[in-house]
Amino acid sequence: MVLAFAGIFILASSLLGYFCSKYWLFFTMFVGLNLFQYSFTGFCPLKIILKKIGVRE
């Protein structure tokens, strides 16, 4: 579920960066950096939020 959200956010912000404003690419970088640190630490804020609202792993 986390990877699906990340993929959607990356695609959406890339399209917004292309068509609307280049500043949307900062959001793409944020998602990419979060995925990078998640691969080392296992900490992901979205995973915590999804767990609290009842989404199973």
PyMOL Python script that loads the backbone (N, CA, C, O; Angstrom):
from pymol import cmd

cmd.read_pdbstr("""\
ATOM      1  N   MET A   1       0.825  -1.187   0.000  1.00  0.00           N
ATOM      2  CA  MET A   1       0.000   0.000   0.000  1.00  0.00           C
ATOM      3  C   MET A   1       0.873   1.257   0.000  1.00  0.00           C
ATOM      4  O   MET A   1       0.574   2.228  -0.694  1.00  0.00           O
ATOM      5  N   VAL A   2       1.937   1.230   0.771  1.00  0.00           N
ATOM      6  CA  VAL A   2       2.836   2.392   0.842  1.00  0.00           C
ATOM      7  C   VAL A   2       3.478   2.652  -0.521  1.00  0.00           C
ATOM      8  O   VAL A   2       3.576   3.799  -0.956  1.00  0.00           O
ATOM      9  N   LEU A   3       3.907   1.601  -1.182  1.00  0.00           N
ATOM     10  CA  LEU A   3       4.539   1.768  -2.491  1.00  0.00           C
ATOM     11  C   LEU A   3       3.546   2.261  -3.536  1.00  0.00           C
ATOM     12  O   LEU A   3       3.916   3.013  -4.438  1.00  0.00           O
ATOM     13  N   ALA A   4       2.292   1.844  -3.423  1.00  0.00           N
ATOM     14  CA  ALA A   4       1.265   2.325  -4.348  1.00  0.00           C
ATOM     15  C   ALA A   4       1.039   3.822  -4.159  1.00  0.00           C
ATOM     16  O   ALA A   4       0.959   4.569  -5.135  1.00  0.00           O
ATOM     17  N   PHE A   5       0.937   4.261  -2.901  1.00  0.00           N
ATOM     18  CA  PHE A   5       0.787   5.691  -2.626  1.00  0.00           C
ATOM     19  C   PHE A   5       1.984   6.471  -3.149  1.00  0.00           C
ATOM     20  O   PHE A   5       1.823   7.523  -3.767  1.00  0.00           O
ATOM     21  N   ALA A   6       3.179   5.958  -2.902  1.00  0.00           N
ATOM     22  CA  ALA A   6       4.387   6.645  -3.355  1.00  0.00           C
ATOM     23  C   ALA A   6       4.402   6.766  -4.872  1.00  0.00           C
ATOM     24  O   ALA A   6       4.734   7.822  -5.410  1.00  0.00           O
ATOM     25  N   GLY A   7       4.048   5.699  -5.554  1.00  0.00           N
ATOM     26  CA  GLY A   7       4.007   5.736  -7.018  1.00  0.00           C
ATOM     27  C   GLY A   7       3.002   6.741  -7.544  1.00  0.00           C
ATOM     28  O   GLY A   7       3.290   7.470  -8.493  1.00  0.00           O
ATOM     29  N   ILE A   8       1.816   6.788  -6.935  1.00  0.00           N
ATOM     30  CA  ILE A   8       0.798   7.750  -7.356  1.00  0.00           C
ATOM     31  C   ILE A   8       1.274   9.176  -7.119  1.00  0.00           C
ATOM     32  O   ILE A   8       1.103  10.038  -7.981  1.00  0.00           O
ATOM     33  N   PHE A   9       1.873   9.432  -5.951  1.00  0.00           N
ATOM     34  CA  PHE A   9       2.349  10.778  -5.648  1.00  0.00           C
ATOM     35  C   PHE A   9       3.481  11.202  -6.573  1.00  0.00           C
ATOM     36  O   PHE A   9       3.542  12.359  -6.987  1.00  0.00           O
ATOM     37  N   ILE A  10       4.364  10.291  -6.897  1.00  0.00           N
ATOM     38  CA  ILE A  10       5.472  10.621  -7.795  1.00  0.00           C
ATOM     39  C   ILE A  10       4.953  10.920  -9.194  1.00  0.00           C
ATOM     40  O   ILE A  10       5.363  11.901  -9.815  1.00  0.00           O
ATOM     41  N   LEU A  11       4.057  10.083  -9.690  1.00  0.00           N
ATOM     42  CA  LEU A  11       3.493  10.331 -11.018  1.00  0.00           C
ATOM     43  C   LEU A  11       2.710  11.645 -11.062  1.00  0.00           C
ATOM     44  O   LEU A  11       2.867  12.436 -11.992  1.00  0.00           O
ATOM     45  N   ALA A  12       1.870  11.869 -10.055  1.00  0.00           N
ATOM     46  CA  ALA A  12       1.052  13.083 -10.035  1.00  0.00           C
ATOM     47  C   ALA A  12       1.907  14.340  -9.929  1.00  0.00           C
ATOM     48  O   ALA A  12       1.671  15.310 -10.648  1.00  0.00           O
ATOM     49  N   SER A  13       2.893  14.335  -9.046  1.00  0.00           N
ATOM     50  CA  SER A  13       3.722  15.532  -8.890  1.00  0.00           C
ATOM     51  C   SER A  13       4.633  15.751 -10.097  1.00  0.00           C
ATOM     52  O   SER A  13       4.959  16.892 -10.422  1.00  0.00           O
ATOM     53  N   SER A  14       5.043  14.681 -10.760  1.00  0.00           N
ATOM     54  CA  SER A  14       5.835  14.839 -11.981  1.00  0.00           C
ATOM     55  C   SER A  14       5.003  15.478 -13.089  1.00  0.00           C
ATOM     56  O   SER A  14       5.477  16.363 -13.802  1.00  0.00           O
ATOM     57  N   LEU A  15       3.756  15.022 -13.226  1.00  0.00           N
ATOM     58  CA  LEU A  15       2.870  15.629 -14.218  1.00  0.00           C
ATOM     59  C   LEU A  15       2.561  17.081 -13.882  1.00  0.00           C
ATOM     60  O   LEU A  15       2.541  17.933 -14.771  1.00  0.00           O
ATOM     61  N   LEU A  16       2.319  17.370 -12.606  1.00  0.00           N
ATOM     62  CA  LEU A  16       2.079  18.749 -12.198  1.00  0.00           C
ATOM     63  C   LEU A  16       3.320  19.613 -12.425  1.00  0.00           C
ATOM     64  O   LEU A  16       3.212  20.783 -12.792  1.00  0.00           O
ATOM     65  N   GLY A  17       4.486  19.032 -12.205  1.00  0.00           N
ATOM     66  CA  GLY A  17       5.726  19.757 -12.454  1.00  0.00           C
ATOM     67  C   GLY A  17       5.927  20.065 -13.923  1.00  0.00           C
ATOM     68  O   GLY A  17       6.480  21.106 -14.278  1.00  0.00           O
ATOM     69  N   TYR A  18       5.485  19.174 -14.763  1.00  0.00           N
ATOM     70  CA  TYR A  18       5.637  19.374 -16.201  1.00  0.00           C
ATOM     71  C   TYR A  18       4.615  20.377 -16.742  1.00  0.00           C
ATOM     72  O   TYR A  18       4.954  21.259 -17.531  1.00  0.00           O
ATOM     73  N   PHE A  19       3.370  20.231 -16.310  1.00  0.00           N
ATOM     74  CA  PHE A  19       2.304  21.041 -16.879  1.00  0.00           C
ATOM     75  C   PHE A  19       2.008  22.335 -16.118  1.00  0.00           C
ATOM     76  O   PHE A  19       1.544  23.300 -16.726  1.00  0.00           O
ATOM     77  N   CYS A  20       2.260  22.384 -14.816  1.00  0.00           N
ATOM     78  CA  CYS A  20       1.850  23.548 -14.019  1.00  0.00           C
ATOM     79  C   CYS A  20       3.032  24.393 -13.556  1.00  0.00           C
ATOM     80  O   CYS A  20       3.215  25.526 -14.002  1.00  0.00           O
ATOM     81  N   SER A  21       3.822  23.831 -12.667  1.00  0.00           N
ATOM     82  CA  SER A  21       4.928  24.592 -12.090  1.00  0.00           C
ATOM     83  C   SER A  21       6.074  23.647 -11.747  1.00  0.00           C
ATOM     84  O   SER A  21       5.859  22.541 -11.253  1.00  0.00           O
ATOM     85  N   LYS A  22       7.276  24.097 -12.014  1.00  0.00           N
ATOM     86  CA  LYS A  22       8.439  23.253 -11.726  1.00  0.00           C
ATOM     87  C   LYS A  22       8.623  23.013 -10.229  1.00  0.00           C
ATOM     88  O   LYS A  22       9.356  22.105  -9.838  1.00  0.00           O
ATOM     89  N   TYR A  23       7.972  23.812  -9.391  1.00  0.00           N
ATOM     90  CA  TYR A  23       8.112  23.656  -7.942  1.00  0.00           C
ATOM     91  C   TYR A  23       7.454  22.382  -7.415  1.00  0.00           C
ATOM     92  O   TYR A  23       7.757  21.944  -6.305  1.00  0.00           O
ATOM     93  N   TRP A  24       6.559  21.786  -8.196  1.00  0.00           N
ATOM     94  CA  TRP A  24       5.985  20.502  -7.807  1.00  0.00           C
ATOM     95  C   TRP A  24       7.039  19.406  -7.772  1.00  0.00           C
ATOM     96  O   TRP A  24       6.848  18.385  -7.111  1.00  0.00           O
ATOM     97  N   LEU A  25       8.146  19.606  -8.473  1.00  0.00           N
ATOM     98  CA  LEU A  25       9.204  18.597  -8.479  1.00  0.00           C
ATOM     99  C   LEU A  25       9.877  18.464  -7.116  1.00  0.00           C
ATOM    100  O   LEU A  25      10.505  17.444  -6.831  1.00  0.00           O
ATOM    101  N   PHE A  26       9.749  19.492  -6.269  1.00  0.00           N
ATOM    102  CA  PHE A  26      10.258  19.370  -4.902  1.00  0.00           C
ATOM    103  C   PHE A  26       9.477  18.312  -4.129  1.00  0.00           C
ATOM    104  O   PHE A  26      10.040  17.598  -3.299  1.00  0.00           O
ATOM    105  N   PHE A  27       8.184  18.216  -4.403  1.00  0.00           N
ATOM    106  CA  PHE A  27       7.381  17.170  -3.763  1.00  0.00           C
ATOM    107  C   PHE A  27       7.820  15.787  -4.240  1.00  0.00           C
ATOM    108  O   PHE A  27       7.864  14.837  -3.458  1.00  0.00           O
ATOM    109  N   THR A  28       8.141  15.684  -5.522  1.00  0.00           N
ATOM    110  CA  THR A  28       8.664  14.420  -6.060  1.00  0.00           C
ATOM    111  C   THR A  28       9.958  14.042  -5.347  1.00  0.00           C
ATOM    112  O   THR A  28      10.159  12.882  -4.988  1.00  0.00           O
ATOM    113  N   MET A  29      10.833  15.021  -5.144  1.00  0.00           N
ATOM    114  CA  MET A  29      12.090  14.765  -4.433  1.00  0.00           C
ATOM    115  C   MET A  29      11.822  14.335  -2.991  1.00  0.00           C
ATOM    116  O   MET A  29      12.491  13.437  -2.479  1.00  0.00           O
ATOM    117  N   PHE A  30      10.855  14.967  -2.335  1.00  0.00           N
ATOM    118  CA  PHE A  30      10.521  14.605  -0.957  1.00  0.00           C
ATOM    119  C   PHE A  30      10.067  13.154  -0.867  1.00  0.00           C
ATOM    120  O   PHE A  30      10.501  12.425   0.025  1.00  0.00           O
ATOM    121  N   VAL A  31       9.208  12.734  -1.769  1.00  0.00           N
ATOM    122  CA  VAL A  31       8.726  11.346  -1.764  1.00  0.00           C
ATOM    123  C   VAL A  31       9.888  10.387  -2.036  1.00  0.00           C
ATOM    124  O   VAL A  31      10.004   9.352  -1.379  1.00  0.00           O
ATOM    125  N   GLY A  32      10.742  10.726  -2.995  1.00  0.00           N
ATOM    126  CA  GLY A  32      11.896   9.882  -3.300  1.00  0.00           C
ATOM    127  C   GLY A  32      12.862   9.761  -2.129  1.00  0.00           C
ATOM    128  O   GLY A  32      13.363   8.674  -1.841  1.00  0.00           O
ATOM    129  N   LEU A  33      13.122  10.874  -1.457  1.00  0.00           N
ATOM    130  CA  LEU A  33      14.002  10.845  -0.282  1.00  0.00           C
ATOM    131  C   LEU A  33      13.382  10.040   0.849  1.00  0.00           C
ATOM    132  O   LEU A  33      14.081   9.318   1.561  1.00  0.00           O
ATOM    133  N   ASN A  34      12.073  10.164   1.014  1.00  0.00           N
ATOM    134  CA  ASN A  34      11.404   9.387   2.051  1.00  0.00           C
ATOM    135  C   ASN A  34      11.493   7.897   1.756  1.00  0.00           C
ATOM    136  O   ASN A  34      11.715   7.102   2.669  1.00  0.00           O
ATOM    137  N   LEU A  35      11.326   7.505   0.497  1.00  0.00           N
ATOM    138  CA  LEU A  35      11.478   6.091   0.134  1.00  0.00           C
ATOM    139  C   LEU A  35      12.904   5.612   0.368  1.00  0.00           C
ATOM    140  O   LEU A  35      13.125   4.483   0.807  1.00  0.00           O
ATOM    141  N   PHE A  36      13.864   6.474   0.072  1.00  0.00           N
ATOM    142  CA  PHE A  36      15.274   6.117   0.273  1.00  0.00           C
ATOM    143  C   PHE A  36      15.571   5.882   1.755  1.00  0.00           C
ATOM    144  O   PHE A  36      16.191   4.879   2.107  1.00  0.00           O
ATOM    145  N   GLN A  37      15.132   6.800   2.628  1.00  0.00           N
ATOM    146  CA  GLN A  37      15.401   6.613   4.052  1.00  0.00           C
ATOM    147  C   GLN A  37      14.602   5.447   4.616  1.00  0.00           C
ATOM    148  O   GLN A  37      15.052   4.793   5.557  1.00  0.00           O
ATOM    149  N   TYR A  38      13.415   5.172   4.054  1.00  0.00           N
ATOM    150  CA  TYR A  38      12.611   4.030   4.485  1.00  0.00           C
ATOM    151  C   TYR A  38      13.335   2.712   4.201  1.00  0.00           C
ATOM    152  O   TYR A  38      13.214   1.758   4.969  1.00  0.00           O
ATOM    153  N   SER A  39      14.078   2.662   3.108  1.00  0.00           N
ATOM    154  CA  SER A  39      14.791   1.427   2.773  1.00  0.00           C
ATOM    155  C   SER A  39      15.891   1.104   3.788  1.00  0.00           C
ATOM    156  O   SER A  39      16.263  -0.058   3.953  1.00  0.00           O
ATOM    157  N   PHE A  40      16.408   2.124   4.461  1.00  0.00           N
ATOM    158  CA  PHE A  40      17.454   1.897   5.464  1.00  0.00           C
ATOM    159  C   PHE A  40      16.900   1.761   6.878  1.00  0.00           C
ATOM    160  O   PHE A  40      17.361   0.917   7.647  1.00  0.00           O
ATOM    161  N   THR A  41      15.909   2.591   7.224  1.00  0.00           N
ATOM    162  CA  THR A  41      15.448   2.651   8.607  1.00  0.00           C
ATOM    163  C   THR A  41      14.176   1.854   8.866  1.00  0.00           C
ATOM    164  O   THR A  41      13.943   1.417   9.993  1.00  0.00           O
ATOM    165  N   GLY A  42      13.352   1.658   7.843  1.00  0.00           N
ATOM    166  CA  GLY A  42      12.077   0.990   8.048  1.00  0.00           C
ATOM    167  C   GLY A  42      11.004   1.910   8.618  1.00  0.00           C
ATOM    168  O   GLY A  42       9.896   1.459   8.907  1.00  0.00           O
ATOM    169  N   PHE A  43      11.319   3.197   8.783  1.00  0.00           N
ATOM    170  CA  PHE A  43      10.369   4.172   9.322  1.00  0.00           C
ATOM    171  C   PHE A  43       9.663   4.887   8.182  1.00  0.00           C
ATOM    172  O   PHE A  43      10.305   5.452   7.297  1.00  0.00           O
ATOM    173  N   CYS A  44       8.334   4.858   8.210  1.00  0.00           N
ATOM    174  CA  CYS A  44       7.548   5.553   7.203  1.00  0.00           C
ATOM    175  C   CYS A  44       6.308   6.152   7.863  1.00  0.00           C
ATOM    176  O   CYS A  44       5.484   5.413   8.401  1.00  0.00           O
ATOM    177  N   PRO A  45       6.164   7.473   7.831  1.00  0.00           N
ATOM    178  CA  PRO A  45       4.999   8.104   8.450  1.00  0.00           C
ATOM    179  C   PRO A  45       3.672   7.618   7.851  1.00  0.00           C
ATOM    180  O   PRO A  45       2.694   7.461   8.581  1.00  0.00           O
ATOM    181  N   LEU A  46       3.625   7.378   6.545  1.00  0.00           N
ATOM    182  CA  LEU A  46       2.396   6.898   5.918  1.00  0.00           C
ATOM    183  C   LEU A  46       2.011   5.529   6.462  1.00  0.00           C
ATOM    184  O   LEU A  46       0.826   5.251   6.642  1.00  0.00           O
ATOM    185  N   LYS A  47       2.976   4.684   6.724  1.00  0.00           N
ATOM    186  CA  LYS A  47       2.701   3.355   7.269  1.00  0.00           C
ATOM    187  C   LYS A  47       2.033   3.462   8.642  1.00  0.00           C
ATOM    188  O   LYS A  47       1.123   2.695   8.956  1.00  0.00           O
ATOM    189  N   ILE A  48       2.483   4.406   9.447  1.00  0.00           N
ATOM    190  CA  ILE A  48       1.895   4.628  10.772  1.00  0.00           C
ATOM    191  C   ILE A  48       0.455   5.132  10.637  1.00  0.00           C
ATOM    192  O   ILE A  48      -0.438   4.680  11.354  1.00  0.00           O
ATOM    193  N   ILE A  49       0.240   6.066   9.715  1.00  0.00           N
ATOM    194  CA  ILE A  49      -1.104   6.614   9.516  1.00  0.00           C
ATOM    195  C   ILE A  49      -2.056   5.532   9.020  1.00  0.00           C
ATOM    196  O   ILE A  49      -3.180   5.423   9.510  1.00  0.00           O
ATOM    197  N   LEU A  50      -1.616   4.736   8.056  1.00  0.00           N
ATOM    198  CA  LEU A  50      -2.463   3.665   7.540  1.00  0.00           C
ATOM    199  C   LEU A  50      -2.809   2.639   8.611  1.00  0.00           C
ATOM    200  O   LEU A  50      -3.925   2.120   8.645  1.00  0.00           O
ATOM    201  N   LYS A  51      -1.856   2.349   9.481  1.00  0.00           N
ATOM    202  CA  LYS A  51      -2.100   1.388  10.568  1.00  0.00           C
ATOM    203  C   LYS A  51      -3.146   1.938  11.535  1.00  0.00           C
ATOM    204  O   LYS A  51      -4.006   1.197  12.011  1.00  0.00           O
ATOM    205  N   LYS A  52      -3.071   3.253  11.827  1.00  0.00           N
ATOM    206  CA  LYS A  52      -4.017   3.868  12.762  1.00  0.00           C
ATOM    207  C   LYS A  52      -5.444   3.910  12.220  1.00  0.00           C
ATOM    208  O   LYS A  52      -6.403   3.851  12.989  1.00  0.00           O
ATOM    209  N   ILE A  53      -5.586   4.013  10.902  1.00  0.00           N
ATOM    210  CA  ILE A  53      -6.948   4.049  10.358  1.00  0.00           C
ATOM    211  C   ILE A  53      -7.473   2.650  10.032  1.00  0.00           C
ATOM    212  O   ILE A  53      -8.591   2.504   9.537  1.00  0.00           O
ATOM    213  N   GLY A  54      -6.671   1.627  10.308  1.00  0.00           N
ATOM    214  CA  GLY A  54      -7.164   0.263  10.214  1.00  0.00           C
ATOM    215  C   GLY A  54      -6.810  -0.501   8.959  1.00  0.00           C
ATOM    216  O   GLY A  54      -7.392  -1.557   8.712  1.00  0.00           O
ATOM    217  N   VAL A  55      -5.876  -0.012   8.154  1.00  0.00           N
ATOM    218  CA  VAL A  55      -5.465  -0.733   6.958  1.00  0.00           C
ATOM    219  C   VAL A  55      -4.474  -1.828   7.351  1.00  0.00           C
ATOM    220  O   VAL A  55      -3.477  -1.572   8.025  1.00  0.00           O
ATOM    221  N   ARG A  56      -4.770  -3.052   6.914  1.00  0.00           N
ATOM    222  CA  ARG A  56      -3.879  -4.171   7.240  1.00  0.00           C
ATOM    223  C   ARG A  56      -2.625  -4.138   6.376  1.00  0.00           C
ATOM    224  O   ARG A  56      -2.623  -3.571   5.283  1.00  0.00           O
ATOM    225  N   GLU A  57      -1.562  -4.754   6.880  1.00  0.00           N
ATOM    226  CA  GLU A  57      -0.308  -4.818   6.127  1.00  0.00           C
ATOM    227  C   GLU A  57      -0.386  -5.854   5.039  1.00  0.00           C
ATOM    228  O   GLU A  57       0.580  -6.048   4.301  1.00  0.00           O
TER     229      GLU A  57
END
""", "prot")
cmd.dss("prot")
cmd.show_as("cartoon", "prot")
cmd.util.cbc("prot")
cmd.orient("prot")
